[in-house]
């Protein structure tokens, strides 16, 4: 069953945040992830307007999505974001 990694983020330092995002494509591909939405235009329908960037990545399973997030490769990339370059809420949810 597919699973979806959904993230909402606020970018505080675009230069440092880009160091994080530039590393992600091969990491996501390693876990068979497919980026469905990453940034781009959006319309907030309801809820707080704090976040300004949205990402949706499809994985073949919940296990693949969570393994990607917990991987050493992702952790190394996320250090750029976690240093204050961005604030993120991430969830991996099973599809139907």
Residue frames as qw, qx, qy, qz and C-alpha x, y, z in Angstrom:
[[0.000, 0.890, 0.456, 0.000, 0.00, 0.00, 0.00],
 [0.412, 0.526, -0.057, 0.742, 1.50, 3.40, -0.90],
 [0.418, -0.696, -0.364, 0.456, 2.30, 5.97, 1.74],
 [0.278, 0.809, 0.141, 0.498, 2.68, 9.72, 1.51],
 [0.504, -0.291, -0.249, 0.774, 5.30, 11.88, 3.16],
 [0.043, 0.857, 0.337, 0.389, 3.70, 15.26, 3.67],
 [0.510, -0.280, -0.251, 0.774, 5.65, 18.23, 4.95],
 [0.033, 0.950, 0.235, 0.205, 4.82, 21.84, 5.68],
 [0.675, -0.176, -0.116, 0.707, 7.73, 24.20, 6.04],
 [0.006, 0.997, 0.051, -0.050, 8.77, 27.77, 6.65],
 [0.761, 0.282, -0.067, 0.581, 12.10, 28.80, 5.20],
 [0.371, -0.883, -0.069, 0.278, 14.15, 31.11, 7.42],
 [0.206, -0.687, 0.505, 0.480, 17.44, 31.04, 5.48],
 [0.817, 0.511, 0.025, -0.265, 17.00, 30.22, 1.76],
 [0.365, 0.684, -0.632, 0.001, 20.72, 29.68, 1.11],
 [0.211, -0.327, 0.878, -0.280, 21.14, 27.10, 3.89],
 [0.730, 0.207, 0.474, -0.447, 17.75, 25.51, 3.16],
 [0.712, 0.588, -0.269, -0.272, 18.77, 24.96, -0.48],
 [0.099, 0.518, -0.845, 0.091, 21.81, 22.99, 0.73],
 [0.499, 0.009, 0.778, -0.383, 19.27, 20.61, 2.32],
 [0.736, 0.473, 0.261, -0.408, 16.89, 20.39, -0.65],
 [0.445, 0.668, -0.540, -0.253, 19.72, 19.89, -3.16],
 [0.062, -0.360, 0.924, -0.111, 20.70, 16.66, -1.38],
 [0.624, 0.064, 0.559, -0.543, 17.21, 15.13, -1.28],
 [0.746, 0.382, -0.249, -0.486, 16.47, 13.73, -4.78],
 [0.529, 0.318, -0.787, -0.012, 18.94, 10.79, -4.66],
 [0.142, -0.120, 0.815, -0.549, 18.00, 10.02, -1.05],
 [0.654, 0.218, 0.286, -0.666, 14.30, 9.90, -1.91],
 [0.703, 0.404, -0.465, -0.355, 15.01, 7.81, -5.03],
 [0.175, 0.326, -0.905, 0.212, 16.98, 5.27, -2.97],
 [0.268, 0.136, 0.809, -0.505, 13.77, 4.54, -1.02],
 [0.126, 0.357, 0.821, 0.427, 11.67, 4.47, -4.21],
 [0.063, 0.664, 0.436, -0.604, 10.02, 7.80, -3.43],
 [0.293, 0.480, 0.516, 0.645, 8.35, 9.92, -6.08],
 [0.053, -0.308, -0.248, 0.917, 8.01, 13.67, -5.52],
 [0.157, 0.637, 0.727, 0.201, 4.43, 14.67, -6.30],
 [0.008, -0.940, -0.165, -0.297, 4.54, 18.28, -5.06],
 [0.661, -0.283, -0.158, 0.677, 7.48, 20.36, -3.88],
 [0.110, -0.335, 0.004, 0.936, 7.01, 24.07, -3.38],
 [0.043, 0.353, 0.698, 0.621, 5.01, 25.72, -6.12],
 [0.320, -0.286, -0.051, -0.902, 1.82, 27.70, -6.02],
 [0.230, -0.319, -0.899, 0.195, -0.80, 26.83, -3.44],
 [0.342, -0.508, -0.135, -0.779, -4.01, 28.16, -1.97],
 [0.056, 0.018, -0.818, 0.572, -4.48, 27.84, 1.77],
 [0.399, -0.433, -0.630, -0.506, -8.05, 26.69, 2.35],
 [0.639, -0.704, -0.132, -0.280, -8.09, 26.56, 6.15],
 [0.845, -0.323, -0.165, 0.393, -5.68, 26.71, 9.06],
 [0.334, -0.813, 0.109, 0.464, -2.72, 28.86, 10.11],
 [0.621, 0.778, -0.040, 0.082, -0.78, 30.61, 7.38],
 [0.479, -0.757, 0.403, 0.187, 2.57, 30.13, 9.13],
 [0.651, -0.122, 0.641, 0.387, 3.93, 27.58, 6.65],
 [0.342, 0.731, -0.158, -0.569, 4.79, 28.67, 3.12],
 [0.339, 0.439, -0.771, -0.314, 6.08, 25.54, 1.40],
 [0.836, -0.051, 0.381, -0.390, 4.42, 22.18, 1.01],
 [0.196, 0.436, -0.845, -0.239, 5.86, 18.82, -0.10],
 [0.884, 0.004, 0.296, -0.361, 4.18, 15.52, -0.94],
 [0.190, 0.485, -0.831, -0.193, 6.26, 12.43, -1.74],
 [0.926, -0.026, -0.031, -0.375, 4.78, 9.03, -2.55],
 [0.098, -0.473, 0.875, -0.046, 6.56, 5.91, -1.32],
 [0.536, -0.005, -0.773, -0.341, 5.64, 2.28, -2.05],
 [0.635, -0.447, -0.626, 0.062, 4.92, 1.67, 1.65],
 [0.427, -0.886, 0.009, -0.177, 4.82, 3.27, 5.08],
 [0.835, -0.390, 0.165, 0.352, 8.01, 1.40, 5.92],
 [0.631, 0.356, 0.200, 0.660, 9.84, 2.87, 2.90],
 [0.001, 0.846, 0.118, 0.520, 8.74, 6.42, 3.77],
 [0.593, -0.796, 0.099, -0.075, 9.70, 6.17, 7.43],
 [0.862, -0.149, 0.174, 0.453, 12.97, 4.41, 6.58],
 [0.457, 0.604, 0.124, 0.641, 13.89, 7.27, 4.26],
 [0.239, -0.880, 0.002, -0.411, 13.16, 9.86, 6.97],
 [0.741, -0.640, 0.205, 0.002, 15.13, 7.91, 9.57],
 [0.892, 0.281, -0.017, 0.355, 18.07, 7.13, 7.27],
 [0.570, -0.486, 0.059, 0.660, 21.60, 8.40, 7.96],
 [0.353, 0.261, 0.420, 0.794, 21.61, 10.07, 4.52],
 [0.141, -0.779, -0.428, -0.436, 18.46, 12.06, 5.25],
 [0.562, -0.748, -0.210, 0.285, 19.67, 12.94, 8.73],
 [0.547, -0.207, 0.183, 0.790, 22.90, 14.35, 7.27],
 [0.139, 0.455, 0.437, 0.764, 20.95, 16.45, 4.75],
 [0.342, -0.790, -0.461, -0.213, 18.40, 17.61, 7.33],
 [0.571, -0.441, -0.227, 0.654, 21.17, 19.06, 9.51],
 [0.200, 0.183, 0.214, 0.938, 21.22, 22.09, 7.18],
 [0.345, -0.576, -0.439, -0.596, 17.50, 22.64, 7.77],
 [0.667, -0.585, -0.450, 0.104, 17.58, 21.77, 11.45],
 [0.516, -0.085, -0.205, 0.827, 20.30, 24.35, 12.12],
 [0.032, 0.609, 0.329, -0.721, 17.61, 27.04, 11.87],
 [0.021, -0.119, 0.556, 0.822, 17.36, 27.38, 8.09],
 [0.483, -0.206, -0.502, -0.687, 13.79, 26.11, 8.20],
 [0.418, -0.069, 0.690, -0.586, 10.97, 24.87, 10.37],
 [0.456, 0.077, -0.735, -0.496, 9.12, 21.76, 9.26],
 [0.683, -0.059, 0.556, -0.470, 6.23, 19.52, 10.25],
 [0.378, 0.299, -0.788, -0.383, 6.45, 16.10, 8.58],
 [0.724, -0.031, 0.555, -0.408, 4.11, 13.12, 8.61],
 [0.209, 0.189, -0.865, -0.416, 4.13, 9.86, 6.67],
 [0.631, 0.117, 0.448, -0.622, 0.63, 8.46, 6.22],
 [0.335, 0.071, 0.909, 0.238, -0.57, 5.26, 4.59],
 [0.353, 0.110, -0.366, -0.854, -2.73, 5.67, 1.52],
 [0.685, 0.136, 0.531, -0.479, -5.97, 3.83, 0.81]]
